[in-house]
Amino acid sequence: MSKKVRVGVSIGDINGIGMEVIIKTFMDKRMQELCTPIIFGCSKVASFHRKAMGIEDFSFNVVDNTSKANNKKANLINCWKEEAKIALGENTSEGGKFAFKSLEAATNALQKNEVDVLVTAPINKQNIQSNSFQFPGHTEYLAAKDKKNALMLMLSESIRIGVVTGHLPLNHVSANISQDKVLEKLRLLNKSLKQDFGIRKPKIAVLGLNPHAGDQGVLGSEEDDIISPALLKAKKENIMSFGPYPADSFFGSDKLCAFDGILAMYHDQGLIPFKTLAFGKGVNFTSGLSFIRTSPDHGTAFEIAGKNKANEYSFREAVFTACDIYKKRQEFNEINENPLLISQKKQHESSEHQRPE
């Protein structure tokens, strides 16, 4: 529990702001007190971005493999030898090609336990498509690698929002919502709130699909036919879920503070209010996997790439969050493996504090 967390980092699109927010985050030497960063990328790409930013007093510690990482420095592993043509701010096939090389290397290291967590810088979902990557985004790629169902969970200091359907066209959403899928996402969210955030009895708010949550069938039947029955099934599994609530009024009401997690029906229903309330400070967490992955809540931001204007706050929060979840999950597993031992340990610690000096 006391050892530094090994944070694997994929650099995202080489023409975006990924490398910039990575450099700005790990320039702060206090980060190395929390974790051991291992960047999966290319030292030449890192140097290009560093020069574009005008930074002279920072460089990565280049290593051959994760076992050689220095836990007092920000480390970098070269994942390719070929020359990467960088065109800052442009959407190019080269950007997608090397983004995937970085992601693949970092994910492989994660699955081999060579790093403890993964933090991904933003990719461009169009240019990364290839024979090797045919997914709408990171979430779906990582779920396929882990062979598990995943839940995209957006986090801030006060909100945790998951979605039933993720990267889907809007006209496909209704057909992809079923009782089983809503229940599956509720199970994932409930488990994650317990093991990843230390909440013993999570309360989950569930949003309706239609305006005014269907208005008793006048504006749609999914609430009555799908969502409410799924909530009844969840209740039988001791999952404390409530709703469905009208999405248009939920986020402006006092209900927002009454729940540990929120389940929205589709991407924009959850992410528009989330980014309105927490943009630039939020974190994307892929819940439901056997490993931990987080990312910042923004994209490649081609329009400001190379201009030293990118704010690293969200990326830094993604690193903090990954480390926090890693430790929470360790604690959860330890307690569940031997609850008696933990109880005895707490009693011992309590008695130690009560002893006179």
TIVEXLUM-803346 format. One record per residue (C-alpha): residue number from 1; residue in one letter; y, z, x. Coordinates in steps of 0.001 Angstrom, whole numbers. Layout:
<rs>
<r n="NUM" res="A" v="Y" w="Z" u="X"/>
...
</rs>
This chain:
<rs>
<r n="1" res="M" v="0" w="0" u="0"/>
<r n="2" res="S" v="2364" w="673" u="2913"/>
<r n="3" res="K" v="1720" w="-2542" u="4846"/>
<r n="4" res="K" v="4156" w="-5409" u="4668"/>
<r n="5" res="V" v="3374" w="-8084" u="2123"/>
<r n="6" res="R" v="2655" w="-11502" u="3653"/>
<r n="7" res="V" v="4819" w="-13906" u="1664"/>
<r n="8" res="G" v="3776" w="-17554" u="1783"/>
<r n="9" res="V" v="6637" w="-19936" u="969"/>
<r n="10" res="S" v="6504" w="-23614" u="14"/>
<r n="11" res="I" v="9757" w="-25442" u="773"/>
<r n="12" res="G" v="9999" w="-27693" u="-2288"/>
<r n="13" res="D" v="11780" w="-31041" u="-2184"/>
<r n="14" res="I" v="13152" w="-31662" u="1324"/>
<r n="15" res="N" v="16257" w="-33324" u="-170"/>
<r n="16" res="G" v="17099" w="-30399" u="-2443"/>
<r n="17" res="I" v="18396" w="-26868" u="-1920"/>
<r n="18" res="G" v="14987" w="-25272" u="-1301"/>
<r n="19" res="M" v="15288" w="-25042" u="2457"/>
<r n="20" res="E" v="18863" w="-23805" u="2154"/>
<r n="21" res="V" v="18019" w="-20849" u="-101"/>
<r n="22" res="I" v="15002" w="-20030" u="2079"/>
<r n="23" res="I" v="17163" w="-19906" u="5226"/>
<r n="24" res="K" v="19907" w="-17892" u="3525"/>
<r n="25" res="T" v="17361" w="-15401" u="2202"/>
<r n="26" res="F" v="15598" w="-14741" u="5496"/>
<r n="27" res="M" v="18747" w="-14759" u="7617"/>
<r n="28" res="D" v="19135" w="-11241" u="6260"/>
<r n="29" res="K" v="16929" w="-9286" u="8674"/>
<r n="30" res="R" v="16434" w="-6568" u="6087"/>
<r n="31" res="M" v="14020" w="-8928" u="4332"/>
<r n="32" res="Q" v="11615" w="-8576" u="7261"/>
<r n="33" res="E" v="11526" w="-4829" u="6624"/>
<r n="34" res="L" v="10036" w="-5586" u="3202"/>
<r n="35" res="C" v="7705" w="-8468" u="3980"/>
<r n="36" res="T" v="6380" w="-10953" u="6527"/>
<r n="37" res="P" v="7642" w="-14406" u="5507"/>
<r n="38" res="I" v="5473" w="-17421" u="6401"/>
<r n="39" res="I" v="7090" w="-20756" u="5565"/>
<r n="40" res="F" v="4826" w="-23787" u="5118"/>
<r n="41" res="G" v="6932" w="-26762" u="6100"/>
<r n="42" res="C" v="8302" w="-28469" u="9183"/>
<r n="43" res="S" v="10514" w="-27113" u="11950"/>
<r n="44" res="K" v="12425" w="-30426" u="12149"/>
<r n="45" res="V" v="13221" w="-30281" u="8439"/>
<r n="46" res="A" v="14340" w="-26666" u="8819"/>
<r n="47" res="S" v="16580" w="-27597" u="11781"/>
<r n="48" res="F" v="18122" w="-30472" u="9830"/>
<r n="49" res="H" v="19088" w="-28164" u="6965"/>
<r n="50" res="R" v="20279" w="-25442" u="9297"/>
<r n="51" res="K" v="22615" w="-27898" u="11051"/>
<r n="52" res="A" v="23838" w="-29296" u="7732"/>
<r n="53" res="M" v="24781" w="-25725" u="6761"/>
<r n="54" res="G" v="26464" w="-25089" u="10129"/>
<r n="55" res="I" v="24200" w="-22136" u="10925"/>
<r n="56" res="E" v="23641" w="-21532" u="14635"/>
<r n="57" res="D" v="22427" w="-17929" u="14840"/>
<r n="58" res="F" v="19132" w="-18291" u="12999"/>
<r n="59" res="S" v="15803" w="-19974" u="13674"/>
<r n="60" res="F" v="12224" w="-19609" u="12477"/>
<r n="61" res="N" v="9408" w="-18285" u="14629"/>
<r n="62" res="V" v="7081" w="-21304" u="14777"/>
<r n="63" res="V" v="3359" w="-20424" u="14769"/>
<r n="64" res="D" v="97" w="-22392" u="14603"/>
<r n="65" res="N" v="-1501" w="-20296" u="11870"/>
<r n="66" res="T" v="-925" w="-17232" u="9723"/>
<r n="67" res="S" v="-2808" w="-14886" u="12074"/>
<r n="68" res="K" v="-91" w="-15416" u="14703"/>
<r n="69" res="A" v="2798" w="-14548" u="12377"/>
<r n="70" res="N" v="5244" w="-11986" u="13754"/>
<r n="71" res="N" v="5836" w="-9313" u="11121"/>
<r n="72" res="K" v="9383" w="-8752" u="12390"/>
<r n="73" res="K" v="10473" w="-12382" u="12042"/>
<r n="74" res="A" v="10613" w="-15244" u="9550"/>
<r n="75" res="N" v="7699" w="-17469" u="10552"/>
<r n="76" res="L" v="7111" w="-21188" u="10014"/>
<r n="77" res="I" v="3932" w="-23266" u="10171"/>
<r n="78" res="N" v="4249" w="-27022" u="10693"/>
<r n="79" res="C" v="2238" w="-28718" u="7928"/>
<r n="80" res="W" v="2749" w="-32286" u="9123"/>
<r n="81" res="K" v="3528" w="-34122" u="12348"/>
<r n="82" res="E" v="4985" w="-37337" u="10947"/>
<r n="83" res="E" v="8728" w="-37888" u="10743"/>
<r n="84" res="A" v="10158" w="-36900" u="7366"/>
<r n="85" res="K" v="13088" w="-39045" u="6304"/>
<r n="86" res="I" v="15634" w="-36674" u="4798"/>
<r n="87" res="A" v="18213" w="-38028" u="2335"/>
<r n="88" res="L" v="20047" w="-34962" u="1065"/>
<r n="89" res="G" v="20792" w="-35073" u="-2632"/>
<r n="90" res="E" v="18594" w="-38093" u="-3322"/>
<r n="91" res="N" v="15473" w="-38336" u="-5448"/>
<r n="92" res="T" v="12986" w="-40093" u="-3143"/>
<r n="93" res="S" v="9230" w="-40529" u="-2872"/>
<r n="94" res="E" v="9455" w="-38905" u="572"/>
<r n="95" res="G" v="10850" w="-35776" u="-1037"/>
<r n="96" res="G" v="7852" w="-35522" u="-3355"/>
<r n="97" res="K" v="5330" w="-36392" u="-662"/>
<r n="98" res="F" v="6336" w="-33578" u="1673"/>
<r n="99" res="A" v="6946" w="-31106" u="-1154"/>
<r n="100" res="F" v="3273" w="-31517" u="-2063"/>
<r n="101" res="K" v="2111" w="-31166" u="1563"/>
<r n="102" res="S" v="3957" w="-27852" u="1767"/>
<r n="103" res="L" v="2691" w="-26630" u="-1609"/>
<r n="104" res="E" v="-893" w="-27592" u="-863"/>
<r n="105" res="A" v="-900" w="-25826" u="2514"/>
<r n="106" res="A" v="689" w="-22679" u="1086"/>
<r n="107" res="T" v="-1702" w="-22579" u="-1887"/>
<r n="108" res="N" v="-4741" w="-23050" u="356"/>
<r n="109" res="A" v="-3570" w="-20174" u="2553"/>
<r n="110" res="L" v="-3093" w="-18029" u="-548"/>
<r n="111" res="Q" v="-6597" w="-18735" u="-1814"/>
<r n="112" res="K" v="-8026" w="-17895" u="1617"/>
<r n="113" res="N" v="-6141" w="-14557" u="1580"/>
<r n="114" res="E" v="-4140" w="-15623" u="4633"/>
<r n="115" res="V" v="-1010" w="-14709" u="2677"/>
<r n="116" res="D" v="-714" w="-12121" u="-103"/>
<r n="117" res="V" v="1673" w="-13900" u="-2474"/>
<r n="118" res="L" v="3245" w="-17329" u="-2935"/>
<r n="119" res="V" v="6929" w="-18070" u="-3539"/>
<r n="120" res="T" v="7687" w="-21714" u="-4310"/>
<r n="121" res="A" v="11005" w="-23473" u="-3776"/>
<r n="122" res="P" v="11905" w="-26099" u="-6415"/>
<r n="123" res="I" v="10155" w="-29466" u="-6653"/>
<r n="124" res="N" v="11225" w="-32596" u="-8479"/>
<r n="125" res="K" v="8616" w="-33047" u="-11220"/>
<r n="126" res="Q" v="8932" w="-36844" u="-11146"/>
<r n="127" res="N" v="8791" w="-37745" u="-7463"/>
<r n="128" res="I" v="5953" w="-35346" u="-6632"/>
<r n="129" res="Q" v="3544" w="-37197" u="-8921"/>
<r n="130" res="S" v="679" w="-38855" u="-7025"/>
<r n="131" res="N" v="-3102" w="-39182" u="-7048"/>
<r n="132" res="S" v="-3233" w="-35637" u="-5657"/>
<r n="133" res="F" v="-639" w="-34120" u="-8006"/>
<r n="134" res="Q" v="-795" w="-35125" u="-11666"/>
<r n="135" res="F" v="702" w="-32071" u="-13336"/>
<r n="136" res="P" v="3913" w="-31322" u="-15269"/>
<r n="137" res="G" v="4836" w="-28616" u="-12748"/>
<r n="138" res="H" v="3817" w="-25768" u="-10456"/>
<r n="139" res="T" v="2343" w="-23683" u="-13287"/>
<r n="140" res="E" v="-223" w="-26260" u="-14337"/>
<r n="141" res="Y" v="-1121" w="-27171" u="-10735"/>
<r n="142" res="L" v="-1774" w="-23544" u="-9781"/>
<r n="143" res="A" v="-3743" w="-22863" u="-12961"/>
<r n="144" res="A" v="-6005" w="-25812" u="-12122"/>
<r n="145" res="K" v="-6440" w="-24612" u="-8527"/>
<r n="146" res="D" v="-7347" w="-21132" u="-9740"/>
<r n="147" res="K" v="-9426" w="-22454" u="-12674"/>
<r n="148" res="K" v="-7730" w="-20019" u="-15031"/>
<r n="149" res="N" v="-5384" w="-20119" u="-18002"/>
<r n="150" res="A" v="-1820" w="-19319" u="-17011"/>
<r n="151" res="L" v="1293" w="-18050" u="-18742"/>
<r n="152" res="M" v="4757" w="-19042" u="-17540"/>
<r n="153" res="L" v="6751" w="-15816" u="-17607"/>
<r n="154" res="M" v="10506" w="-15714" u="-17004"/>
<r n="155" res="L" v="11776" w="-12394" u="-15668"/>
<r n="156" res="S" v="15105" w="-10654" u="-15247"/>
<r n="157" res="E" v="16121" w="-7010" u="-15069"/>
<r n="158" res="S" v="16029" w="-6676" u="-18848"/>
<r n="159" res="I" v="13933" w="-9575" u="-20224"/>
<r n="160" res="R" v="10396" w="-10918" u="-19845"/>
<r n="161" res="I" v="9765" w="-14127" u="-21802"/>
<r n="162" res="G" v="6509" w="-16076" u="-21936"/>
<r n="163" res="V" v="5842" w="-19355" u="-23745"/>
<r n="164" res="V" v="2820" w="-20548" u="-25731"/>
<r n="165" res="T" v="3395" w="-24203" u="-24810"/>
<r n="166" res="G" v="5024" w="-24987" u="-21463"/>
<r n="167" res="H" v="6020" w="-28372" u="-20094"/>
<r n="168" res="L" v="5392" w="-30441" u="-23217"/>
<r n="169" res="P" v="7519" w="-33028" u="-25033"/>
<r n="170" res="L" v="9032" w="-31438" u="-28133"/>
<r n="171" res="N" v="7192" w="-33783" u="-30496"/>
<r n="172" res="H" v="3862" w="-32462" u="-29127"/>
<r n="173" res="V" v="4642" w="-28766" u="-29576"/>
<r n="174" res="S" v="3514" w="-28137" u="-33152"/>
<r n="175" res="A" v="158" w="-29864" u="-32630"/>
<r n="176" res="N" v="-474" w="-27693" u="-29566"/>
<r n="177" res="I" v="74" w="-24359" u="-31311"/>
<r n="178" res="S" v="-3033" w="-22745" u="-32789"/>
<r n="179" res="Q" v="-4202" w="-19236" u="-33623"/>
<r n="180" res="D" v="-6456" w="-19263" u="-30583"/>
<r n="181" res="K" v="-3685" w="-20354" u="-28237"/>
<r n="182" res="V" v="-1182" w="-17789" u="-29539"/>
<r n="183" res="L" v="-3823" w="-15084" u="-29214"/>
<r n="184" res="E" v="-4764" w="-16249" u="-25720"/>
<r n="185" res="K" v="-1135" w="-16064" u="-24564"/>
<r n="186" res="L" v="-739" w="-12627" u="-26152"/>
<r n="187" res="R" v="-3774" w="-11414" u="-24231"/>
<r n="188" res="L" v="-2376" w="-12803" u="-20974"/>
<r n="189" res="L" v="1054" w="-11289" u="-21569"/>
<r n="190" res="N" v="-356" w="-7919" u="-22589"/>
<r n="191" res="K" v="-2610" w="-7770" u="-19514"/>
<r n="192" res="S" v="216" w="-8837" u="-17202"/>
<r n="193" res="L" v="2625" w="-6240" u="-18568"/>
<r n="194" res="K" v="9" w="-3600" u="-17806"/>
<r n="195" res="Q" v="-1311" w="-4678" u="-14395"/>
<r n="196" res="D" v="1763" w="-6408" u="-12955"/>
<r n="197" res="F" v="4563" w="-4226" u="-14338"/>
<r n="198" res="G" v="2910" w="-858" u="-14860"/>
<r n="199" res="I" v="3583" w="-626" u="-18621"/>
<r n="200" res="R" v="799" w="1420" u="-20234"/>
<r n="201" res="K" v="1331" w="380" u="-23865"/>
<r n="202" res="P" v="3377" w="-2826" u="-23959"/>
<r n="203" res="K" v="5264" w="-3871" u="-27077"/>
<r n="204" res="I" v="5503" w="-7645" u="-27518"/>
<r n="205" res="A" v="7860" w="-9565" u="-29801"/>
<r n="206" res="V" v="6618" w="-12937" u="-31039"/>
<r n="207" res="L" v="9055" w="-15644" u="-32129"/>
<r n="208" res="G" v="8488" w="-18044" u="-34989"/>
<r n="209" res="L" v="8290" w="-21797" u="-34460"/>
<r n="210" res="N" v="10537" w="-22988" u="-37280"/>
<r n="211" res="P" v="14163" w="-22198" u="-38210"/>
<r n="212" res="H" v="14387" w="-18710" u="-39748"/>
<r n="213" res="A" v="10689" w="-18246" u="-38890"/>
<r n="214" res="G" v="9754" w="-20678" u="-41655"/>
<r n="215" res="D" v="11681" w="-18822" u="-44387"/>
<r n="216" res="Q" v="8436" w="-17936" u="-46213"/>
<r n="217" res="G" v="7120" w="-21468" u="-46017"/>
<r n="218" res="V" v="10285" w="-23279" u="-47112"/>
<r n="219" res="L" v="11040" w="-24526" u="-43575"/>
<r n="220" res="G" v="7511" w="-24771" u="-42201"/>
<r n="221" res="S" v="4076" w="-23236" u="-42543"/>
<r n="222" res="E" v="3103" w="-22458" u="-38922"/>
<r n="223" res="E" v="4303" w="-18854" u="-39201"/>
<r n="224" res="D" v="2069" w="-18125" u="-42213"/>
<r n="225" res="D" v="-889" w="-20279" u="-41202"/>
<r n="226" res="I" v="-1027" w="-19731" u="-37429"/>
<r n="227" res="I" v="1277" w="-17116" u="-35919"/>
<r n="228" res="S" v="877" w="-14225" u="-38392"/>
<r n="229" res="P" v="-2953" w="-14503" u="-38469"/>
<r n="230" res="A" v="-2946" w="-14511" u="-34641"/>
<r n="231" res="L" v="-899" w="-11303" u="-34685"/>
<r n="232" res="L" v="-3438" w="-9684" u="-37002"/>
<r n="233" res="K" v="-6245" w="-10624" u="-34618"/>
<r n="234" res="A" v="-4228" w="-9239" u="-31695"/>
<r n="235" res="K" v="-3751" w="-5956" u="-33551"/>
<r n="236" res="K" v="-7540" w="-5608" u="-33843"/>
<r n="237" res="E" v="-7670" w="-5885" u="-30032"/>
<r n="238" res="N" v="-5073" w="-3088" u="-29707"/>
<r n="239" res="I" v="-2372" w="-5509" u="-28579"/>
<r n="240" res="M" v="953" w="-4225" u="-29908"/>
<r n="241" res="S" v="2594" w="-7469" u="-31017"/>
<r n="242" res="F" v="5225" w="-7857" u="-33746"/>
<r n="243" res="G" v="6820" w="-10736" u="-35607"/>
<r n="244" res="P" v="7172" w="-13588" u="-36046"/>
<r n="245" res="Y" v="10922" w="-13167" u="-35599"/>
<r n="246" res="P" v="13516" w="-15885" u="-36225"/>
<r n="247" res="A" v="14405" w="-17169" u="-32757"/>
<r n="248" res="D" v="18047" w="-17934" u="-33585"/>
<r n="249" res="S" v="18974" w="-14308" u="-34310"/>
<r n="250" res="F" v="16512" w="-12398" u="-32116"/>
<r n="251" res="F" v="18421" w="-12604" u="-28835"/>
<r n="252" res="G" v="21703" w="-11456" u="-30357"/>
<r n="253" res="S" v="20196" w="-8406" u="-32013"/>
<r n="254" res="D" v="19233" w="-4925" u="-30867"/>
<r n="255" res="K" v="15573" w="-6000" u="-31109"/>
<r n="256" res="L" v="15880" w="-7519" u="-27634"/>
<r n="257" res="C" v="15876" w="-4085" u="-25989"/>
<r n="258" res="A" v="13022" w="-2742" u="-28103"/>
<r n="259" res="F" v="10265" w="-4828" u="-26496"/>
<r n="260" res="D" v="8608" w="-5029" u="-23095"/>
<r n="261" res="G" v="7858" w="-8731" u="-23449"/>
<r n="262" res="I" v="8669" w="-11693" u="-25679"/>
<r n="263" res="L" v="6424" w="-14627" u="-26547"/>
<r n="264" res="A" v="8223" w="-17847" u="-27503"/>
<r n="265" res="M" v="6468" w="-20853" u="-28985"/>
<r n="266" res="Y" v="7838" w="-23532" u="-26645"/>
<r n="267" res="H" v="9735" w="-24064" u="-23408"/>
<r n="268" res="D" v="13358" w="-24375" u="-24544"/>
<r n="269" res="Q" v="13019" w="-21753" u="-27267"/>
<r n="270" res="G" v="12405" w="-19179" u="-24548"/>
<r n="271" res="L" v="14249" w="-20623" u="-21576"/>
<r n="272" res="I" v="17585" w="-21519" u="-23187"/>
<r n="273" res="P" v="18371" w="-17908" u="-24159"/>
<r n="274" res="F" v="16826" w="-16620" u="-20938"/>
<r n="275" res="K" v="18958" w="-18835" u="-18716"/>
<r n="276" res="T" v="22034" w="-18119" u="-20816"/>
<r n="277" res="L" v="21546" w="-14402" u="-20239"/>
<r n="278" res="A" v="20155" w="-14434" u="-16688"/>
<r n="279" res="F" v="20674" w="-17809" u="-14985"/>
<r n="280" res="G" v="20867" w="-17577" u="-11211"/>
<r n="281" res="K" v="19328" w="-14113" u="-11310"/>
<r n="282" res="G" v="16016" w="-14841" u="-13005"/>
<r n="283" res="V" v="12524" w="-15365" u="-11642"/>
<r n="284" res="N" v="9647" w="-17575" u="-12820"/>
<r n="285" res="F" v="6293" w="-15781" u="-12544"/>
<r n="286" res="T" v="2954" w="-17507" u="-13174"/>
<r n="287" res="S" v="1055" w="-14803" u="-14994"/>
<r n="288" res="G" v="-2677" w="-14852" u="-15665"/>
<r n="289" res="L" v="-3831" w="-16055" u="-12247"/>
<r n="290" res="S" v="-5965" w="-14186" u="-9724"/>
<r n="291" res="F" v="-3097" w="-14539" u="-7222"/>
<r n="292" res="I" v="659" w="-13979" u="-7447"/>
<r n="293" res="R" v="3207" w="-16786" u="-7543"/>
<r n="294" res="T" v="6930" w="-16605" u="-8237"/>
<r n="295" res="S" v="9847" w="-19015" u="-7929"/>
<r n="296" res="P" v="13605" w="-19059" u="-8534"/>
<r n="297" res="D" v="14852" w="-19994" u="-11996"/>
<r n="298" res="H" v="16676" w="-23149" u="-10854"/>
<r n="299" res="G" v="15740" w="-26666" u="-9808"/>
<r n="300" res="T" v="16323" w="-28851" u="-6760"/>
<r n="301" res="A" v="20100" w="-29079" u="-7438"/>
<r n="302" res="F" v="20418" w="-32439" u="-5655"/>
<r n="303" res="E" v="24153" w="-32497" u="-6494"/>
<r n="304" res="I" v="24911" w="-29658" u="-4058"/>
<r n="305" res="A" v="22130" w="-30196" u="-1486"/>
<r n="306" res="G" v="23371" w="-29997" u="2105"/>
<r n="307" res="K" v="26792" w="-28672" u="1092"/>
<r n="308" res="N" v="26111" w="-24997" u="1807"/>
<r n="309" res="K" v="26921" w="-24148" u="-1824"/>
<r n="310" res="A" v="23525" w="-22972" u="-3042"/>
<r n="311" res="N" v="23218" w="-19332" u="-4135"/>
<r n="312" res="E" v="20064" w="-17701" u="-2780"/>
<r n="313" res="Y" v="20091" w="-14757" u="-5221"/>
<r n="314" res="S" v="17330" w="-16070" u="-7499"/>
<r n="315" res="F" v="15084" w="-17052" u="-4582"/>
<r n="316" res="R" v="15547" w="-13637" u="-2991"/>
<r n="317" res="E" v="14707" w="-12010" u="-6329"/>
<r n="318" res="A" v="11562" w="-14156" u="-6450"/>
<r n="319" res="V" v="10512" w="-12673" u="-3085"/>
<r n="320" res="F" v="11274" w="-9120" u="-4236"/>
<r n="321" res="T" v="9406" w="-9669" u="-7498"/>
<r n="322" res="A" v="6321" w="-11121" u="-5800"/>
<r n="323" res="C" v="6140" w="-8101" u="-3487"/>
<r n="324" res="D" v="6653" w="-5652" u="-6358"/>
<r n="325" res="I" v="3957" w="-7276" u="-8487"/>
<r n="326" res="Y" v="1557" w="-7343" u="-5530"/>
<r n="327" res="K" v="1928" w="-3581" u="-5087"/>
<r n="328" res="K" v="1769" w="-2879" u="-8828"/>
<r n="329" res="R" v="-1430" w="-4919" u="-9112"/>
<r n="330" res="Q" v="-2980" w="-3054" u="-6161"/>
<r n="331" res="E" v="-2103" w="242" u="-7809"/>
<r n="332" res="F" v="-3488" w="-900" u="-11161"/>
<r n="333" res="N" v="-6764" w="-2014" u="-9593"/>
<r n="334" res="E" v="-7094" w="1206" u="-7610"/>
<r n="335" res="I" v="-6544" w="3358" u="-10696"/>
<r n="336" res="N" v="-9017" w="1382" u="-12785"/>
<r n="337" res="E" v="-11673" w="1380" u="-10062"/>
<r n="338" res="N" v="-11520" w="5146" u="-9592"/>
<r n="339" res="P" v="-9327" w="6959" u="-12149"/>
<r n="340" res="L" v="-10754" w="10369" u="-11168"/>
<r n="341" res="L" v="-9738" w="9883" u="-7540"/>
<r n="342" res="I" v="-6179" w="9018" u="-8544"/>
<r n="343" res="S" v="-5991" w="12068" u="-10808"/>
<r n="344" res="Q" v="-7163" w="14328" u="-7988"/>
<r n="345" res="K" v="-4714" w="12708" u="-5582"/>
<r n="346" res="K" v="-1791" w="13341" u="-7932"/>
<r n="347" res="Q" v="-2864" w="16964" u="-8417"/>
<r n="348" res="H" v="-3081" w="17423" u="-4649"/>
<r n="349" res="E" v="354" w="15897" u="-4103"/>
<r n="350" res="S" v="1802" w="18106" u="-6834"/>
<r n="351" res="S" v="356" w="21257" u="-5255"/>
<r n="352" res="E" v="1627" w="20200" u="-1814"/>
<r n="353" res="H" v="5179" w="19920" u="-3183"/>
<r n="354" res="Q" v="4912" w="23378" u="-4735"/>
<r n="355" res="R" v="3861" w="25140" u="-1516"/>
<r n="356" res="P" v="6540" w="27398" u="26"/>
<r n="357" res="E" v="7774" w="26372" u="3475"/>
</rs>
